[in-house]
Amino acid sequence: MRYWFVFLLSLFLFSCNSSTQSVESAATTFDKPGWTFVWGDEFDTGNTPDREKWQYDLGGNGWGNQELQRYTNRPENARIENGRLLIEARREALQGNAYTSARLKTVPSFTFGRFEISAKLPTGVGTWPAIWMLYAPPGAYGGWPASGEMDIMEHVGFDQDMIHATIHTQDFNHLRGTQVGEKIRWRGVSTSFNVYALEWANDSLHFFINDTKYFSFYREGRRASAYPFDKPFQLILNIAVGGTWGGLRGVDTTVFPQRMEIDYVRIYRRKE
C-alpha cells in the first residue's frame, strides 16, 4: 500500500512540475527583445472563450453608434475552432435586432505594455470590426470619453484594406470632431492574419501593423483631459454591424455571416 502511495505521489509531483515547466516554457517562448510575456490566449483549448480570461458585453441598444447588432454569449457568435477564436456576425432577428454578434473583453485589466493581436478581419459593406481598449469601470476620470479609449484596429467594410488607429479623450473625440488618429492601407487584411499592436507607456502610445508603426501619440505635459492613459484598461474584440461609421454606406445583407478570426492575444511588460 505504501508503495502505491509513493508511486501516486511521484506522479502528482511530476504532473505539477511538468505544468509549471509548460507555463514557464510558454512565457520564455513568447518573450521578445525588450519585452516579457505576462498574459495571453492562444485559443488552443475548449470550444468557447475561457471565462477566466474573457467576459461578454451583452445587449442591442445601438451601443452609442446606432449599431444594428445584438451582442450575445452564444457559440454561434463566439467560439473556438482549430486554435482560433471566431467572432461571427450573423444576419438573424433576435430580440428586436436584425443582426447578432459578440463583444468580448479581458477579465483582467492592464496598465502599460505591448499588446499584440493576430487577426483576420471580416469583409463586406456594413461590417465594423474593432480591436480596442477601454478604461476599466468605473473610469478614473469619469465616463466616456473622459477616461479614454485606444483603438488598436478599426476597419469598415466599405473601405476594404484601410486600417485605422485612433484615440479618444475628453479633449479629442469624434463627437467633437477632434479625435486623433491615423490610417494605413494594407492589402489582404481579410484574407490573411496580420498582427495589430499597441505599445503603451505613461508618456506615449505607438500603433503598429506587422511591426510597421504608423501612428504615435504623446503625453507632452498634457492634462488628463487629453491623456488619461495612466490607469487600467481592458482589451475588447468585437464586430459591429452598421452604425454611424460602419453603416455610412449602408449594409450589404448578402455578405453575412462574417467572421473576425483571432489566432492569438499576447500581452507583454517592458523589461527593466
C-alpha positions in Angstrom: 0.0 0.0 0.0 2.8 2.3 0.9 4.5 1.7 -2.5 1.3 2.7 -4.3 1.1 5.9 -2.2 4.7 6.8 -3.1 4.0 6.0 -6.8 0.9 8.1 -6.9 2.7 11.0 -5.1 5.5 10.8 -7.6 3.1 11.0 -10.5 1.4 14.0 -8.9 4.6 15.8 -8.3 5.8 15.0 -11.9 2.5 16.4 -13.3 2.8 19.6 -11.2 6.4 20.1 -12.3 5.5 19.5 -15.9 2.7 22.0 -15.7 5.0 24.6 -14.2 7.6 23.9 -16.8 5.0 24.2 -19.5 3.9 27.7 -18.3 7.5 28.8 -17.9 8.3 27.4 -21.3 5.3 29.3 -22.9 6.5 32.6 -21.3 10.0 32.0 -22.5 8.8 31.2 -26.0 6.7 34.3 -26.3 9.3 36.7 -24.8 10.8 39.1 -27.3 13.7 41.5 -27.2 12.9 44.2 -24.6 9.6 42.6 -23.6 8.5 39.9 -21.1 5.3 37.9 -21.8 2.8 38.4 -19.0 -0.7 37.3 -20.3 -2.3 35.8 -23.3 -4.6 33.4 -25.0 -3.6 31.0 -27.8 -7.2 29.7 -28.1 -6.0 26.1 -28.2 -8.3 24.6 -25.6 -12.0 24.3 -25.3 -14.8 25.2 -27.7 -15.8 28.6 -26.2 -13.8 31.5 -24.8 -12.2 30.9 -21.4 -14.4 32.5 -18.8 -11.4 33.1 -16.6 -9.9 35.3 -19.3 -12.9 36.8 -21.2 -16.2 38.5 -20.3 -19.1 39.2 -22.7 -20.8 42.5 -23.2 -24.4 41.8 -24.0 -27.3 43.7 -25.5 -28.6 45.5 -28.6 -29.2 49.2 -27.7 -27.1 50.6 -30.5 -24.0 51.0 -28.3 -23.9 54.7 -28.7 -23.4 54.5 -32.5 -26.8 53.4 -33.9 -25.4 49.9 -34.4 -27.7 47.2 -35.6 -26.4 44.1 -33.8 -27.3 42.4 -30.6 -24.3 41.1 -28.7 -24.8 37.6 -27.3 -22.8 34.9 -25.5 -23.9 32.2 -27.8 -21.4 29.9 -29.5 -23.0 30.9 -32.8 -21.4 34.3 -32.2 -18.2 33.4 -30.3 -16.5 30.1 -30.3 -13.1 28.4 -30.7 -12.3 26.3 -33.7 -8.9 24.9 -34.8 -7.0 27.0 -32.4 -8.7 30.3 -33.2 -11.3 32.5 -31.6 -14.1 33.2 -34.1 -16.3 36.2 -33.6 -19.2 35.9 -36.0 -21.7 38.5 -37.1 -24.9 36.9 -38.4 -28.0 38.2 -40.2 -30.8 36.9 -37.9 -33.5 38.6 -35.9 -33.1 38.4 -32.1 -34.9 40.5 -29.5 -35.6 43.4 -31.8 -32.2 43.4 -33.6 -31.7 42.3 -37.2 -28.2 41.0 -36.6 -26.2 39.2 -33.9 -22.6 39.3 -33.0 -20.2 39.1 -30.0 -18.1 41.6 -28.0 -15.5 40.1 -25.6 -13.3 41.9 -23.2 -10.5 40.7 -21.0 -11.3 39.8 -17.4 -8.0 41.4 -16.1 -7.3 45.0 -16.8 -3.8 46.3 -17.7 -1.7 49.4 -17.3 1.1 49.9 -19.9 2.8 47.2 -22.0 2.8 45.9 -25.5 -0.5 44.3 -26.8 -0.3 42.0 -29.8 -3.4 40.6 -31.5 -3.1 38.3 -34.6 -6.3 38.6 -36.6 -8.0 38.1 -39.9 -10.8 40.6 -40.5 -14.3 40.2 -42.0 -15.2 41.9 -45.2 -18.4 43.4 -46.8 -20.2 46.7 -46.6 -21.7 47.3 -43.2 -19.1 45.3 -41.2 -17.2 47.2 -38.5 -14.7 45.0 -36.6 -12.6 46.5 -33.9 -9.7 45.6 -31.6 -9.5 48.3 -28.9 -9.0 49.2 -25.3 -11.5 50.9 -23.0 -10.9 52.2 -19.4 -11.8 49.7 -16.7 -15.1 50.6 -15.0 -16.0 52.9 -13.4 -13.2 55.0 -15.0 -10.7 57.0 -13.0 -11.6 60.3 -14.8 -15.3 59.7 -15.3 -17.3 58.1 -18.1 -16.5 58.0 -21.8 -14.7 59.8 -23.2 -13.0 61.4 -20.2 -11.3 58.1 -19.1 -10.1 57.3 -22.6 -10.3 54.9 -25.4 -7.5 53.4 -27.6 -8.5 51.9 -30.9 -5.7 49.5 -31.9 -7.5 48.5 -35.1 -10.8 49.5 -36.7 -11.9 48.6 -40.2 -15.1 49.4 -42.1 -16.2 47.2 -44.9 -16.9 49.9 -47.4 -13.2 50.8 -47.4 -11.6 47.4 -47.7 -7.9 47.1 -46.5 -7.8 50.5 -44.8 -6.8 50.1 -41.1 -7.4 52.9 -38.6 -5.8 53.6 -35.2 -7.5 56.3 -33.1 -7.5 57.7 -29.5 -10.5 59.3 -27.8 -10.3 61.5 -24.7 -12.3 64.4 -23.2 -10.4 66.8 -25.5 -10.0 64.6 -28.5 -13.1 62.6 -29.5 -15.3 62.0 -32.6 -18.4 63.7 -31.0 -16.4 67.0 -31.2 -14.7 66.0 -34.4 -11.4 66.4 -32.7 -10.4 62.7 -32.5 -6.7 62.0 -33.2 -5.6 59.0 -35.3 -4.0 57.7 -38.4 -4.8 55.2 -41.1 -2.8 52.9 -43.4 -3.8 50.8 -46.4 -2.7 47.2 -46.0 -3.6 44.6 -48.6 -5.1 41.3 -47.5 -6.5 42.1 -44.1 -9.5 39.9 -44.7 -7.6 37.1 -46.4 -4.6 36.6 -44.1 -3.6 37.1 -40.5 -1.9 40.3 -39.5 -0.5 41.4 -36.1 -2.1 44.6 -34.7 -0.1 46.0 -31.8 -0.1 48.8 -29.3 2.9 49.9 -27.2 1.5 51.9 -24.3 3.6 53.8 -21.8 3.0 56.5 -19.3 4.0 59.2 -21.8 3.3 57.7 -25.3 1.2 55.4 -27.5 2.5 53.7 -30.6 0.4 51.7 -33.0 1.6 49.0 -35.4 0.6 46.6 -38.1 3.1 43.8 -38.6 5.7 45.9 -36.8 5.2 48.8 -39.1 4.5 51.8 -36.9 2.0 54.3 -38.4 0.6 56.3 -35.5 2.0 57.8 -32.3 0.5 60.0 -29.6 2.5 61.7 -26.8 1.6 63.0 -23.4 3.8 66.1 -23.8 2.7 67.6 -20.5 -1.0 67.3 -21.4 -3.6 67.2 -18.7 -5.7 64.0 -18.1 -8.4 65.5 -20.3 -6.1 65.0 -23.2 -4.0 62.0 -22.0 -5.9 59.8 -19.5 -3.8 56.8 -20.4 -2.2 56.1 -17.0 -4.9 53.9 -15.5 -6.2 50.3 -16.0 -7.8 49.4 -19.4 -9.4 46.3 -20.8 -8.8 44.8 -24.2 -12.0 44.4 -26.3 -12.7 42.4 -29.5 -15.9 42.8 -31.5 -17.7 43.0 -34.8 -20.4 45.7 -35.1 -22.9 45.9 -37.9 -23.9 49.2 -39.5 -23.8 52.2 -37.2 -22.8 55.8 -37.7 -19.5 54.8 -39.3 -19.8 51.1 -40.3 -23.2 51.8 -41.9 -22.2 55.0 -43.6 -22.8 53.4 -47.0 -25.5 51.0 -45.9 -25.3 47.3 -45.1 -24.9 44.6 -47.7 -27.3 42.0 -46.3 -25.9 39.3 -48.7 -22.4 39.1 -47.1 -23.4 37.5 -43.8 -22.3 35.6 -41.8 -18.9 37.3 -41.4 -16.1 36.5 -39.0 -13.2 38.0 -37.3 -10.7 35.3 -36.6 -8.2 35.7 -33.7 -5.1 33.5 -33.8 -3.7 34.8 -30.5 -3.6 37.6 -28.0 -0.3 38.3 -26.3 0.5 41.0 -23.7 4.0 42.0 -22.6 5.6 44.1 -20.0 8.7 46.1 -20.9 11.9 44.6 -19.4 13.7 46.8 -16.9 
